[in-house]
Amino acid sequence: MADTIRSEVEEADIVAGPPESANAAGVVLTDLESMIKSHITGIDKRKSELRKHREMLASALANDETYTGQDDEVKKAVKIRNATRSEILKQQANVKINEKVKELSGEIKEMDMALSDYLREYQRLSGSNEIETDDGTVREIVYVAKLIRKSTRNR
């Protein structure tokens, strides 16, 4: 059986190989750019449609007397809860805890950003998408690309 498999592989033709010219790479890049632009347009259209449908739902809810009455009660309850929360957070012991929570959250955010940079460099130097942590857990390095307007990022 191994000979059969081997002979099938040996007799097979190569259907497609790597692009052999800069022109082929340019075509691939152009096609990729076209797909990106098409997806951006599709996402924008769907966001617009979603916005329209959400407005329709909001209008239907706003026109229902039962819902609006219950919504008003919920708003009053939330206002009371927020006032109570504010009073509790003003207590000296809780002020210190709240400050510590904010401090730790900021540190975690900074460390996450640094870790992202370290992982990018590790991946570039090692060529590996995985790293084993001190506890023996193997973790995969994953990147998520996001497209934002250039002017928003510069603010």
N, C-alpha and C positions, 0 to 999 in steps of 0.2 A: 504494500500500500504506500509506503514511503517513496518507492521508486515512481509510482504513478503520480503522486503529488509533485515530486521533483521534476518529472518530465513535463507536467502541465505548466509548471512555473517557468521552466527553461524555454518552452515553446511560445510563451505568451508574448504579445507585442506590447510595447510601451505606448499607451494611448495618449498621455499628455505628460510633458516634462516641464521643468521650470522655464519661465520666460527667458528667451535667449537674447533679447535686445532691450535697449532703453525704451524703444517704441512700445513694446509689449507692456513694460512696467508703467509707461505713461497712460496706456489704455486702461490698465487696471486701476490706476489712481483716478483717472477721469470717471470711470464707472463707479468707483467707491464714492467719489465726491457727489456724483449724481444721486446715488442711493441715499446719502446723508441728507442732501437737500430735499429729496422726495419725502423722507421720513419727517424732517422738520416741518414741511408743509402739511403732511398728514396729521401730525401731532397738533399743530396750530389749529387746523380745521376741527379736530375732535374736541379740543379745549373750548373752542367757540361754541360748538354744539352742546357740550356739557354745561357751559355757563348758561346757555339759553334754557336747557331743560331744568337746571337747578332753579332758575328764576321762576319757571312755570310751577315747580313744586312749592317753592316758597309762597307764591301767590295763592295756590290752592290751600295751603296751610293757613295763611293769613286771613282767608275768607271764611274759615270755619270757626264759628263762635265757641264751640267746646274747646277746640285747640287753643285759641287765643286766650280764653279764660284760664286754662291750665298753664299756659306759657307765662301769663302774668303772675300766677301763684309761684311758679318756679323762680321767676326773677326776684320776687320778694324774698323767697327762702335763700337764694344765692346771696343776696345783698346782706341778709342777717348773718349767714355763714361767714362771709368775707369780713364783716365787721368783727365777729368773734375771733376769727383767725388773726386779724390785725392786732387785736388786744392781746392775744396769747403771745404773738411774736414780739410784742413790745416789752415783755418781761425780760429782765436782765439776763437770766440764764439762757433764755431762748434767743436773745440777740446774739450772744456769743456763738451758740450752735449754728444759727443762720449764717453768720459770717464765716464760720468754718466750712459750712456746706458750699458757700460761694467760692471760697479759697480753693477747696479740694476740686471743685468742678473746673475751675480755671486751670489748675495744675494738670488735671487729667486731659483737658483739651490740648494744652501745650505738649504734653508727653505723647499724645496720640499723633500730633503733627510731626514731632521729631521721629517717632517710630515709623511713620509712613516714609519719611526721608531715608531712614536707616534701611528699611526693607527694600526700597527702590535700589539703593546702592548695593546691598547684599545680593539682590537678584542680578544686578548688572555684573558684579564681580564674580559671583559663583556660578551663574547660569542656571541656578536652581529656583524653582517656584515653591519650595517647601523648606521649613526650618523646624527643628525639634527643640522644644522648650525644655527648661530645667527639669520639669516633672515628667518628661518622656513623651509628651503629647506632640504629635506631628501636626503642624499647621501649614496651610497653604496660603501663599501670598496671592491676593486677588486685588485687582484694581477696577474701579468703577469710573468710567468716563462720564462727564457731564458737560453739556454745552450751555454756556451762559452768554448773554450779550456782553460785549467788550466794555461798554460804558458802565455797566453795573459793577463790574469787578474793580474798576479804577476808583470808585468812590470811597 
